[in-house]
Every structure is written in structure tokens, then in C-alpha cells.
Amino acid sequence: MVEFRRNNRSKQDRFNRGNSRPNRNNDHRENGGRRELGRQQGGECLTLRIEKMVQGGEGMARLEDGRVCFVAGALPGELCKVRLTFQKKDFTKGRVVEVLEASLDRVKPLCPLYGKCGGCSLQHLASEKQAEYLEKVERENFRRLAHAELPEDFVIHTGNAWGYRNRARVVFRGGSNRGAVSENRNAVSATFEGSTNRACFGFRGEESNNIVPFEKCPVLTDGLNEFLRGPAATLLAGDSKRNSDDSRRFSRDIDVNIFDNGAGEISFYYPGMHKSEFDAHAVSHVEIAGRKIEADASVFFQSNLGLLPELVESVRKAVDEGLASGRSSDAWLIDLFSGVGFFACILQDKFKKITTVEREEGCLRHAKVNLSVPAAFPEDSATSRDCVASRTPEIENVSAPAEDWLVENVVDVPATLIVDPPRTGLPKEALTAIVKSSVNRLIYVSCDPVTLARDFAKFSEAGFTLSHAEGFAFYPQTPHLEMMFVLDR
């Protein structure tokens, strides 16, 4: 879910290991039903029929020797000429060189940096079809890894396909003698080649640390694109001049986190930022579900504010159902991997005690602020001021790894538990502690369906059942999918 501590360049595909190593230079062609091998520059080329899409958005095909080949840029049913980029004993990886028979769902990528930039690798699939493909992938993924079926009513929530991303990490290069970006904008350089003194921004290249400069990114909000074209470079260059002791920081490329709060305010952060600049430019506030939530551009927060309210509503509904059914109680809300206290802040009017557990101090500072303001009640409701005071929960913000806190603290009431772990999923110690606790309802928000399926299999063995599941396509044009599971026992 809400994220900044995790790196969005991480691959979901568990088979993506190591660097490409070219093998024999062969071209695989079809010839009258017979296949011939010919020599080509680069990796071996094969003509392959794509069977299906797999986790990570790649197409899957099979080689004559029985090995699986994961093909970037391919869609199910297509016949493609594929150049192998990576080979191991049990699988291979490749990239589409030419589509010989195209899927009806294939479209021309909108962005000229498709295939060069490290993001938006699913642009060749029609936007309106992406959720449908991802659902098929996750149903098979869950069946294979968890040995269970996703519910029939599993649905993936979608929003705007373009201009949705309100948070990103870009690379800044200030004007220098080294140059910025080529004046020929049609010839994009992966290493910021050129000889101008103009400051510029770029993204990391696909599976590399090269920098791909851009003028406008079609998935970023208009506010972020306008910020990068105008004030951003001036503010960053100004910061280096004001802080002369740190000016050498800008003699190299720096990563800059940028955030659009949806209300016309842009915040940014880069490592080594001076405190005065941090206070002036990094902190922001977002209004969501009737709550004002503080964060800053260095920490964990969601990258799609347009779709976020749907996740909030789904979590709220799951909490209310648990309280109404008696599977959980209003005695205690435990928010693990809580970030800035996002869920706890929104749900605090429902509980007598709230504990947030977060190991990152930056997030914890904001959580303390976000949960220091009592939840509001409608003026025309039956809730009086006295009742409001009585419903102000006891707040506990804990700085610790979630697994350590769980092991050291006995949860002996049917508390409401929300977990929102990183891509690696729940640590084994945390999962074991939850199973041994008195928690009977678990709301699991995941940014990696693979580790979610793995963890569910372990919860299932311990007597938990999957009551409800939903998906959230927070990152259109990419294969990434957020999911929410409600587990009961």
C-alpha cells in the first residue's frame, strides 16, 4: 500500500536474477513447419508462441528443450521473434525483437521512452485490458503458490490510466561542464550525454543504473511534470548555493523524491538535504477520508491518491464487519508496518487503544503527529462532546521491527490487526506470533502478490480462511498490483 521506504524499481518477478549473459548467436526461424538456426549479432534469437502472462508482466513460452522462457514485451497468444538475454539450466529470459502475430489487445506504447526507462513496462497492453490480465495472473499465481483459489468475487479496482502518479523518484543533474541532455530530444541518451549546461531530470534505465532523461512523463501528475519543468531545478540549485559546505553534493547525480499532495502543493527530498530546506520543502499534508495526514517526501506514502480512497473504504468495511461479527473487538487496533500511521489515523474513532509499530524514525515522527489529533464526529450526530472525549483512544507509537514487538508483547484479546509489510512479506517470527496470539481477524495489505500467497499458505495451515480479497491497480502501465486479504479463524 502506502509506500516510500520500498524501492519501486524492485522486480516482482522472482526469476529476475543477475545480469544478462549472451549465449550462442543463433536466429530461430520457422521454415515450412521446420525450424532452422542461423547466426545473428547478440543473443540467440528464437521464434516463440507466447502461452500466457506471468508474475512481473512478462509473457511465457517454452523452448524445444523444455525450458521456460520469460519474454519481456510479449502478450499471450502472440507469435514473436525473441532474443534471449539470460540463460540458466531451468529457464531463460528474452525480449521481443519482432511481433509476427499480434494480440488484439496490443497497442502502441504512448511514451517514447518505453523500453528505455525502467518503468511502465506494460504499455504495450491496452489500458482497459490490464486489470483483466493481472487478475488471470494472480488467480493462477495464488493457485500455484497457495494451493487455493481466490474468491469468485475477487475484483481489481482501477483508476486513471495516465497522469495518476503523485509520487516518484527522479535523478537530478545540475548544469555543469559535463553537460545535461542532448539538444536533440528525439535521440534520448541513457547516460545524460550532451554538452549543455541546462539542469535536467531522468529515471533509472531498465535493469541498469544508466539515466534516461525525460521532458514529460505521461504517468506523472500534471503538477509533478510542471514542477520538474520549472521550479525544481531552480530550488535544487539554489539549495546547493545556500549550503556551500554541501555544494559538492551536486557534482554527481542525485536521487530526488517528489510528491504531489493533490491540492496544488509539491514537496521534495534528496539525501543530505539541509534541515532548513527540509522544513520548507519536504513536509506535506494530504486530506483523505476526512482526515488530514502529515508526511514528508522522504518517507512511505501512496503513489496514487486517486485510487487510495477505494482501498481506505475496503479496509474500513473489513474492520466494521469484524467488529459487528465479534471476530475482533474495539479494545485494541494494532497497525504493524504502520508508516506514518495512515490506517490507524483514519480508524482511530473506532477503538479504545491503538498501537502503531514502525521501525523507521522518520515515519514514526509523523505517526505521532497524525494520531495526536482526536477523530472528528459530525456535528449533527448523537455523539456529544463527552462521548467524543470518552472515545479518544489510548495511543501508543512504537519504534521497533514488527516481528520483535510481536514476540515481546502478548496479544491476548481479539484485537483488530492490520499488517502492511514490504515486498518481502511478513517475517517468519511475526507470522508465528500472530498465529499464537488471540487475533482472529487479520487485514493484510500487500504490495507483492507472491509473498502474500506464500504467507497465506502458512496462515491457512494455522486455521485462517480467506474471507475476502480485493486488488488495487495503483500503478497502471506496470505489472505491479496491491492486494488486500481479510483472514478469519
C-alpha positions as CSV (number, residue, x, y, z in Angstrom):
1,M,0.0,0.0,0.0
2,V,1.3,3.4,1.1
3,E,5.0,3.4,0.2
4,F,8.3,5.3,0.3
5,R,10.6,3.0,2.2
6,R,10.4,0.5,-0.5
7,N,12.2,0.9,-3.9
8,N,9.7,0.9,-6.8
9,R,12.4,-0.4,-9.1
10,S,12.3,-3.8,-7.3
11,K,11.1,-6.6,-9.7
12,Q,8.2,-8.7,-8.8
13,D,9.5,-11.5,-11.0
14,R,11.3,-13.9,-8.7
15,F,13.3,-15.3,-11.6
16,N,15.0,-11.9,-12.3
17,R,18.5,-12.7,-11.0
18,G,21.8,-11.5,-12.2
19,N,22.9,-9.7,-15.4
20,S,22.3,-10.8,-18.9
21,R,25.0,-13.1,-20.5
22,P,24.9,-13.5,-24.3
23,N,24.9,-17.1,-25.5
24,R,25.3,-18.6,-28.9
25,N,24.4,-16.2,-31.7
26,N,21.6,-18.1,-33.4
27,D,18.4,-17.0,-35.1
28,H,15.5,-19.3,-34.7
29,R,13.1,-19.1,-37.7
30,E,10.1,-21.1,-38.9
31,N,10.5,-22.5,-42.4
32,G,7.8,-24.6,-43.8
33,G,7.0,-26.2,-40.5
34,R,10.7,-26.8,-39.9
35,R,12.9,-24.7,-37.7
36,E,16.3,-23.5,-38.8
37,L,19.2,-22.0,-36.8
38,G,21.0,-19.0,-38.2
39,R,23.7,-16.6,-36.9
40,Q,22.7,-13.2,-35.6
41,Q,24.5,-10.5,-33.6
42,G,23.8,-10.5,-29.9
43,G,21.9,-13.3,-28.1
44,E,20.3,-16.3,-29.6
45,C,17.0,-15.5,-31.5
46,L,14.0,-17.8,-31.5
47,T,10.5,-17.7,-32.8
48,L,8.2,-18.5,-29.9
49,R,4.5,-18.8,-29.3
50,I,3.5,-17.0,-26.0
51,E,1.3,-19.1,-23.8
52,K,0.4,-16.7,-21.0
53,M,1.3,-13.8,-18.9
54,V,3.2,-14.4,-15.6
55,Q,4.0,-12.5,-12.5
56,G,6.0,-9.5,-13.5
57,G,4.1,-8.9,-16.7
58,E,6.2,-11.0,-19.0
59,G,4.9,-13.5,-21.5
60,M,5.8,-17.1,-21.0
61,A,6.8,-19.5,-23.8
62,R,8.6,-22.9,-23.9
63,L,11.7,-23.8,-25.8
64,E,12.2,-27.0,-27.7
65,D,14.4,-28.4,-24.9
66,G,11.5,-27.9,-22.4
67,R,12.8,-24.8,-20.6
68,V,10.5,-21.9,-19.9
69,C,11.3,-18.5,-21.4
70,F,10.1,-15.3,-19.9
71,V,9.6,-12.8,-22.6
72,A,9.5,-9.0,-21.9
73,G,7.1,-7.1,-24.2
74,A,5.0,-10.1,-25.2
75,L,1.3,-10.9,-24.8
76,P,-0.5,-14.2,-24.6
77,G,-1.2,-15.9,-27.9
78,E,1.3,-13.9,-29.9
79,L,4.0,-15.3,-32.2
80,C,7.2,-13.4,-31.5
81,K,10.8,-13.3,-32.6
82,V,12.6,-13.3,-29.3
83,R,16.2,-12.5,-28.5
84,L,17.5,-14.4,-25.4
85,T,19.1,-12.2,-22.9
86,F,19.7,-14.6,-20.0
87,Q,20.0,-18.4,-19.8
88,K,20.1,-20.9,-16.9
89,K,19.7,-24.6,-16.7
90,D,16.0,-24.5,-15.9
91,F,14.7,-21.2,-17.5
92,T,15.6,-18.4,-19.9
93,K,14.7,-14.8,-20.4
94,G,14.3,-12.9,-23.6
95,R,12.9,-9.7,-25.2
96,V,10.6,-9.3,-28.2
97,V,12.5,-8.3,-31.3
98,E,9.5,-8.5,-33.7
99,V,5.9,-9.4,-33.2
100,L,4.9,-11.8,-36.1
101,E,1.3,-12.4,-35.0
102,A,0.0,-9.7,-32.6
103,S,-2.7,-9.9,-30.0
104,L,-5.8,-7.8,-30.5
105,D,-5.0,-6.3,-27.1
106,R,-1.7,-4.9,-28.2
107,V,-1.3,-1.2,-28.6
108,K,1.5,1.2,-29.5
109,P,3.2,2.4,-26.3
110,L,2.3,6.1,-25.6
111,C,5.7,7.1,-24.1
112,P,8.7,7.4,-26.4
113,L,10.9,6.1,-23.5
114,Y,9.1,2.7,-23.4
115,G,11.8,0.0,-23.2
116,K,14.5,2.5,-22.2
117,C,13.1,3.8,-18.9
118,G,12.9,1.3,-16.0
119,G,9.1,1.8,-15.5
120,C,5.8,1.4,-17.3
121,S,6.8,-2.0,-18.9
122,L,3.1,-2.9,-19.7
123,Q,2.4,0.0,-22.1
124,H,2.1,-2.4,-25.0
125,L,-1.1,-3.8,-23.4
126,A,-4.3,-1.7,-23.8
127,S,-5.0,0.1,-20.6
128,E,-8.6,-1.1,-20.3
129,K,-7.3,-4.7,-20.5
130,Q,-4.6,-4.6,-17.9
131,A,-6.7,-5.4,-14.9
132,E,-8.2,-8.4,-16.7
133,Y,-4.8,-9.8,-17.5
134,L,-3.5,-9.1,-14.0
135,E,-6.5,-10.9,-12.5
136,K,-5.7,-14.0,-14.5
137,V,-2.1,-13.9,-13.4
138,E,-3.0,-13.6,-9.7
139,R,-5.6,-16.3,-9.8
140,E,-3.0,-18.7,-11.3
141,N,-0.3,-17.4,-9.0
142,F,-2.5,-18.0,-5.9
143,R,-3.4,-21.5,-7.1
144,R,0.2,-22.4,-7.7
145,L,1.8,-20.9,-4.6
146,A,-1.0,-21.1,-2.0
147,H,-2.8,-24.2,-3.4
148,A,-6.1,-22.4,-3.1
149,E,-8.5,-20.4,-5.2
150,L,-9.1,-16.7,-5.0
151,P,-12.7,-15.9,-4.2
152,E,-15.1,-15.7,-7.2
153,D,-15.9,-12.1,-6.2
154,F,-12.2,-11.0,-6.3
155,V,-12.1,-7.7,-8.1
156,I,-9.4,-5.3,-9.1
157,H,-10.1,-1.6,-8.6
158,T,-8.8,0.7,-11.3
159,G,-8.5,4.4,-11.8
160,N,-7.0,6.8,-14.3
161,A,-4.5,5.1,-16.7
162,W,-2.3,8.1,-17.2
163,G,-1.4,11.2,-15.1
164,Y,-2.1,9.3,-11.9
165,R,1.2,9.1,-10.2
166,N,1.6,11.6,-7.4
167,R,5.0,10.4,-6.1
168,A,8.2,9.4,-7.9
169,R,11.9,9.2,-7.5
170,V,13.8,11.0,-10.3
171,V,17.5,11.6,-10.8
172,F,18.7,15.3,-10.9
173,R,21.7,16.5,-12.8
174,G,22.5,20.2,-12.3
175,G,24.0,22.3,-15.1
176,S,27.8,21.6,-15.3
177,N,30.6,21.2,-17.8
178,R,29.8,17.6,-18.0
179,G,26.6,18.5,-19.8
180,A,23.0,17.5,-19.3
181,V,20.9,16.1,-22.1
182,S,21.2,16.1,-25.8
183,E,19.5,19.1,-27.5
184,N,18.1,16.5,-29.9
185,R,15.1,15.4,-27.8
186,N,14.3,12.6,-30.2
187,A,17.6,11.0,-29.6
188,V,17.3,10.0,-25.9
189,S,20.6,9.2,-24.2
190,A,20.8,6.6,-21.4
191,T,23.8,8.4,-19.8
192,F,22.8,12.1,-19.9
193,E,25.2,12.7,-22.8
194,G,25.4,16.2,-24.3
195,S,27.2,19.4,-23.8
196,T,24.6,21.9,-22.5
197,N,24.6,23.5,-19.1
198,R,20.9,23.0,-18.6
199,A,19.8,21.1,-15.5
200,C,17.7,18.1,-16.2
201,F,15.8,15.1,-14.7
202,G,15.8,11.5,-15.6
203,F,14.7,8.0,-14.5
204,R,17.0,4.9,-14.0
205,G,17.2,2.8,-17.1
206,E,15.6,-0.6,-17.4
207,E,17.7,-3.2,-15.4
208,S,20.6,-0.7,-15.2
209,N,21.8,2.3,-13.3
210,N,22.1,4.4,-16.5
211,I,20.0,7.6,-16.5
212,V,17.2,8.2,-19.1
213,P,16.4,11.9,-19.3
214,F,12.8,13.0,-20.0
215,E,10.9,16.1,-20.7
216,K,7.4,15.0,-19.6
217,C,6.4,11.7,-18.1
218,P,2.8,10.6,-19.0
219,V,2.1,8.8,-15.8
220,L,3.1,11.6,-13.5
221,T,0.5,14.2,-12.4
222,D,0.4,17.5,-14.2
223,G,1.6,19.1,-11.0
224,L,4.8,17.0,-10.9
225,N,5.6,17.5,-14.6
226,E,5.1,21.2,-14.2
227,F,7.3,21.2,-11.1
228,L,10.1,19.4,-12.9
229,R,9.9,21.7,-15.9
230,G,10.1,24.8,-13.8
231,P,10.7,25.3,-10.1
232,A,12.5,22.0,-9.3
233,A,15.9,22.7,-10.9
234,T,16.0,26.3,-9.5
235,L,15.2,25.1,-6.0
236,L,17.7,22.4,-6.0
237,A,20.5,24.6,-7.5
238,G,19.6,27.3,-5.0
239,D,19.9,24.8,-2.1
240,S,23.4,23.9,-3.1
241,K,24.4,27.6,-3.3
242,R,22.9,28.4,0.1
243,N,24.7,25.4,1.7
244,S,28.2,26.0,0.3
245,D,29.6,23.3,2.6
246,D,27.5,20.7,0.8
247,S,27.8,22.2,-2.7
248,R,29.9,19.3,-3.9
249,R,26.9,17.1,-3.5
250,F,25.7,18.4,-6.8
251,S,28.8,17.4,-8.7
252,R,27.1,14.0,-9.1
253,D,23.7,12.8,-10.0
254,I,21.3,12.7,-7.0
255,D,18.1,10.9,-6.4
256,V,15.2,13.3,-5.6
257,N,11.8,12.1,-4.2
258,I,8.9,14.3,-5.4
259,F,5.4,14.3,-4.1
260,D,2.1,16.0,-5.2
261,N,-0.4,16.2,-2.4
262,G,-3.3,16.6,-4.8
263,A,-4.1,20.1,-3.6
264,G,-1.5,22.0,-5.7
265,E,1.5,21.6,-3.4
266,I,4.7,19.8,-4.4
267,S,7.2,18.6,-1.8
268,F,10.6,17.1,-2.5
269,Y,13.5,15.5,-0.7
270,Y,17.1,14.4,-1.5
271,P,19.7,12.7,0.7
272,G,21.7,15.2,2.6
273,M,19.1,17.9,2.4
274,H,19.8,20.8,4.8
275,K,17.2,20.9,7.7
276,S,16.0,24.4,6.8
277,E,15.3,23.3,3.2
278,F,13.7,20.1,4.5
279,D,11.3,22.1,6.7
280,A,10.5,24.4,3.9
281,H,10.1,21.9,1.0
282,A,9.8,18.3,2.2
283,V,6.8,18.2,4.5
284,S,3.3,18.0,3.1
285,H,-0.3,17.2,4.2
286,V,-2.8,15.0,2.4
287,E,-6.6,15.0,3.0
288,I,-8.0,11.6,2.8
289,A,-11.2,10.1,4.2
290,G,-11.9,13.2,6.2
291,R,-8.5,13.2,7.9
292,K,-5.5,15.5,7.4
293,I,-2.4,13.3,7.3
294,E,1.2,14.6,7.6
295,A,4.1,13.1,5.8
296,D,7.3,14.2,4.0
297,A,8.8,13.3,0.7
298,S,11.5,11.0,2.3
299,V,9.0,8.5,3.8
300,F,6.4,6.0,3.0
301,F,3.2,7.2,1.3
302,Q,0.9,6.1,-1.6
303,S,1.7,7.0,-5.2
304,N,-1.9,7.1,-6.5
305,L,-4.1,9.4,-4.5
306,G,-6.9,9.0,-7.0
307,L,-7.4,5.3,-6.1
308,L,-6.4,5.4,-2.5
309,P,-9.9,6.2,-1.1
310,E,-11.1,2.9,-2.5
311,L,-8.5,1.0,-0.5
312,V,-9.4,3.0,2.6
313,E,-13.1,2.2,2.1
314,S,-12.3,-1.5,1.7
315,V,-10.2,-1.6,4.9
316,R,-12.9,0.3,6.8
317,K,-15.6,-2.1,5.7
318,A,-13.4,-5.1,6.7
319,V,-12.9,-3.5,10.2
320,D,-16.6,-2.8,10.7
321,E,-17.5,-6.3,9.7
322,G,-15.0,-7.8,12.1
323,L,-16.4,-5.6,15.0
324,A,-20.0,-6.4,14.1
325,S,-19.4,-10.2,13.9
326,G,-17.4,-10.4,17.1
327,R,-14.3,-11.8,15.3
328,S,-12.4,-8.8,16.5
329,S,-13.0,-6.2,19.2
330,D,-12.8,-2.5,19.6
331,A,-10.4,-3.0,22.6
332,W,-7.3,-2.7,20.5
333,L,-6.2,-1.8,17.0
334,I,-2.6,-2.9,16.1
335,D,-1.2,-1.4,13.0
336,L,2.0,-3.2,12.0
337,F,4.5,-1.7,9.5
338,S,2.4,1.4,10.1
339,G,4.4,4.0,8.2
340,V,3.1,7.5,9.1
341,G,0.1,5.9,10.9
342,F,-2.1,6.1,7.9
343,F,-4.7,3.4,8.7
344,A,-4.6,4.0,12.4
345,C,-5.2,7.7,11.9
346,I,-8.3,7.0,9.7
347,L,-9.7,4.3,12.0
348,Q,-8.9,5.8,15.4
349,D,-12.5,6.7,16.2
350,K,-13.4,3.0,16.4
351,F,-11.0,1.8,19.1
352,K,-10.2,2.2,22.7
353,K,-6.5,1.6,22.3
354,I,-4.2,2.0,19.2
355,T,-0.7,0.7,18.8
356,T,1.4,1.6,15.7
357,V,4.6,-0.3,15.1
358,E,7.2,1.2,12.7
359,R,10.9,0.8,12.7
360,E,11.7,4.0,10.6
361,E,12.1,7.0,12.8
362,G,11.0,9.4,10.0
363,C,7.7,7.7,9.7
364,L,7.3,7.5,13.4
365,R,7.6,11.2,13.9
366,H,4.7,11.8,11.5
367,A,2.6,9.0,13.1
368,K,2.8,10.8,16.4
369,V,1.5,13.9,14.8
370,N,-1.2,12.2,12.9
371,L,-2.6,10.4,15.9
372,S,-2.3,13.3,18.3
373,V,-5.5,14.9,16.9
374,P,-8.8,13.3,18.1
375,A,-11.0,11.9,15.4
376,A,-13.8,14.2,14.4
377,F,-17.5,13.4,14.8
378,P,-20.3,15.0,12.7
379,E,-21.9,18.0,14.5
380,D,-25.4,16.6,13.9
381,S,-24.6,13.2,15.3
382,A,-25.8,11.8,18.6
383,T,-22.2,11.8,19.8
384,S,-21.7,14.6,22.4
385,R,-18.5,16.3,23.4
386,D,-18.4,14.0,26.5
387,C,-18.7,11.0,24.2
388,V,-16.0,12.3,21.9
389,A,-13.7,12.5,24.9
390,S,-14.6,9.0,26.0
391,R,-13.8,7.7,22.5
392,T,-10.4,9.3,22.3
393,P,-8.2,6.2,22.3
394,E,-5.1,5.5,24.2
395,I,-2.3,5.9,21.6
396,E,1.0,4.1,21.6
397,N,3.5,4.7,18.8
398,V,6.3,2.1,19.0
399,S,9.7,2.3,17.2
400,A,10.6,-1.3,16.6
401,P,10.7,-4.1,13.9
402,A,7.2,-5.6,13.8
403,E,8.5,-9.1,14.5
404,D,10.4,-8.0,17.6
405,W,7.4,-6.2,19.0
406,L,5.0,-9.1,18.4
407,V,7.4,-11.6,20.0
408,E,7.8,-9.4,23.1
409,N,4.1,-8.4,23.5
410,V,1.4,-10.9,24.3
411,V,-1.8,-10.1,22.3
412,D,-4.4,-11.9,24.5
413,V,-7.5,-10.1,23.3
414,P,-9.2,-10.5,19.9
415,A,-7.6,-7.3,18.6
416,T,-8.1,-5.9,15.2
417,L,-4.8,-6.4,13.3
418,I,-3.7,-4.6,10.1
419,V,-0.4,-5.5,8.5
420,D,1.2,-3.7,5.5
421,P,4.6,-5.3,5.1
422,P,7.3,-4.5,2.5
423,R,7.6,-6.7,-0.7
424,T,9.4,-9.4,1.3
425,G,6.2,-10.1,3.2
426,L,5.8,-11.0,6.9
427,P,8.9,-12.2,8.7
428,K,8.6,-15.7,9.9
429,E,8.7,-14.6,13.5
430,A,5.9,-12.1,13.0
431,L,3.7,-14.7,11.3
432,T,4.3,-17.3,14.1
433,A,3.5,-14.7,16.8
434,I,0.2,-13.8,15.1
435,V,-0.8,-17.4,14.8
436,K,-0.1,-17.9,18.6
437,S,-2.0,-14.7,19.6
438,S,-5.7,-14.2,20.2
439,V,-6.2,-12.3,17.0
440,N,-9.0,-13.9,15.0
441,R,-9.2,-11.4,12.1
442,L,-6.3,-10.1,10.1
443,I,-6.4,-7.5,7.4
444,Y,-3.3,-8.0,5.2
445,V,-2.4,-5.2,2.7
446,S,0.3,-6.4,0.3
447,C,2.4,-4.8,-2.4
448,D,3.6,-8.2,-3.7
449,P,1.1,-10.9,-4.5
450,V,3.9,-13.6,-4.5
451,T,4.8,-13.1,-0.8
452,L,1.1,-12.6,0.0
453,A,0.3,-16.0,-1.4
454,R,3.2,-17.6,0.4
455,D,2.1,-16.0,3.7
456,F,-1.5,-17.0,3.2
457,A,-0.5,-20.7,2.7
458,K,1.1,-20.6,6.2
459,F,-1.9,-18.8,7.8
460,S,-4.1,-21.4,6.1
461,E,-2.2,-24.2,7.8
462,A,-2.8,-22.5,11.1
463,G,-6.6,-22.4,10.7
464,F,-7.1,-19.0,9.0
465,T,-9.5,-18.8,6.0
466,L,-9.7,-16.2,3.3
467,S,-12.9,-14.3,3.8
468,H,-12.4,-11.6,1.2
469,A,-9.9,-10.4,-1.3
470,E,-9.5,-7.3,-3.5
471,G,-6.9,-6.0,-5.8
472,F,-5.9,-2.3,-6.5
473,A,-4.2,-1.3,-9.7
474,F,-2.2,1.6,-8.2
475,Y,0.3,1.6,-11.0
476,P,-1.3,1.4,-14.4
477,Q,1.1,0.6,-17.3
478,T,3.0,-1.6,-14.9
479,P,2.5,-5.2,-13.7
480,H,2.5,-4.2,-10.1
481,L,-0.6,-4.9,-8.1
482,E,-1.6,-4.1,-4.5
483,M,-3.9,-6.6,-2.8
484,M,-6.0,-6.7,0.4
485,F,-6.9,-10.0,2.1
486,V,-9.2,-10.4,5.1
487,L,-8.3,-13.6,7.0
488,D,-10.5,-15.1,9.7
489,R,-10.4,-18.1,12.1
